[in-house]
Amino acid sequence: QVQLVESGGGLVQPGGSLRLSCAASGFTFSRYSMRWYRQAPGKERELVAVISMGDDTNYADSVKGRFTISRDNAKNTVDLQMNSLKPEDTAVYYCNAFAFGLGTWWGQGTQVTVSS
């Protein structure tokens, strides 16, 4: 059974930091590109960060220089370190696994709220 379980969300003040983690099970983690998406109220889900099987990373322009994605294939985890958080980063953050020909999987999401 495939599972992606996010953790680490919460309430933080502007300028603060949070670290999200996603624990994966039920599939061959190392064969998948791992992604973090987010969805704010009333907005479409957007891609925030990607890390490939080979550890290449890409980020949305809105988070470049502030967010860092990383993966640990030994632990089957992918993390998102979020620094210098802004109110506009408030959203539900979702972990996603994707591989051509193998499929895609989603976590249940974790709420991040940036507010004073």
C-alpha positions in Angstrom: 0.0 0.0 0.0 1.5 3.3 -1.1 1.6 6.0 1.5 3.0 9.5 1.6 2.7 11.1 5.0 3.5 14.8 5.5 4.5 16.4 8.8 6.0 19.6 10.1 3.3 22.1 9.2 2.0 24.7 11.7 1.7 28.4 12.5 4.8 30.6 12.1 5.4 34.3 12.2 6.6 36.1 9.0 10.3 35.7 8.6 10.3 32.4 10.5 11.2 28.9 9.3 9.5 25.5 9.1 10.7 22.2 7.9 8.3 19.9 6.2 8.9 16.2 5.9 7.3 13.5 3.8 7.7 9.8 4.7 7.1 7.4 1.8 6.3 3.7 1.8 4.9 1.1 -0.5 6.9 1.9 -3.7 10.5 2.1 -4.8 11.2 5.6 -3.6 14.6 6.0 -5.4 12.9 5.6 -8.8 10.6 8.6 -8.3 10.9 12.3 -8.7 9.7 13.9 -5.5 7.8 17.2 -5.5 6.2 19.6 -3.1 3.0 21.4 -4.2 0.9 23.9 -2.3 -2.6 25.1 -2.5 -3.9 28.3 -1.0 -7.6 29.0 -0.4 -9.3 29.9 -3.7 -6.2 29.2 -5.7 -5.0 26.4 -7.9 -2.4 23.9 -6.7 1.0 25.0 -7.6 4.4 23.3 -7.9 6.8 24.6 -5.3 9.9 22.4 -5.6 11.2 19.3 -7.3 14.0 16.9 -6.7 14.9 14.3 -9.3 16.1 10.8 -8.8 19.6 12.2 -9.4 19.1 15.0 -6.8 18.7 17.8 -9.4 16.4 20.5 -7.9 14.1 23.1 -9.3 12.0 25.7 -7.5 9.1 28.1 -8.2 10.4 31.6 -8.7 8.4 32.7 -5.7 10.4 30.5 -3.3 13.9 30.5 -4.9 16.5 31.3 -2.3 14.2 30.7 0.6 13.1 27.0 0.2 15.4 24.0 -0.1 14.2 20.5 -1.1 16.2 17.4 -0.1 15.7 13.6 -0.1 17.1 10.7 1.8 16.7 7.5 -0.3 17.9 5.4 2.7 15.0 6.7 4.8 12.5 7.2 2.0 11.9 10.8 3.0 11.8 14.1 1.3 12.0 17.4 3.2 11.3 21.0 2.4 13.2 23.5 4.5 11.3 26.8 4.3 13.0 30.0 5.5 12.1 33.7 5.5 8.4 32.7 5.3 5.9 35.2 4.1 2.1 35.4 4.6 1.7 34.5 0.9 3.3 31.1 1.7 0.2 30.2 3.6 -1.2 27.1 2.1 -1.7 23.4 2.4 1.5 21.7 1.3 1.4 18.3 -0.5 4.0 15.8 -1.1 4.0 14.1 -4.5 5.9 11.2 -6.1 6.1 10.9 -9.8 7.7 8.6 -12.3 7.0 8.2 -16.0 5.4 4.9 -16.6 5.1 4.1 -12.9 2.5 6.5 -11.7 2.0 9.4 -9.3 1.1 9.4 -5.6 -0.1 12.2 -3.3 0.0 12.8 0.5 -2.9 14.1 2.5 -1.3 17.6 2.9 -0.1 19.6 5.9 -1.2 23.2 6.7 1.3 26.0 6.8 0.1 29.3 8.1 2.3 32.4 8.2 0.8 35.1 10.3 1.7 37.5 13.1 
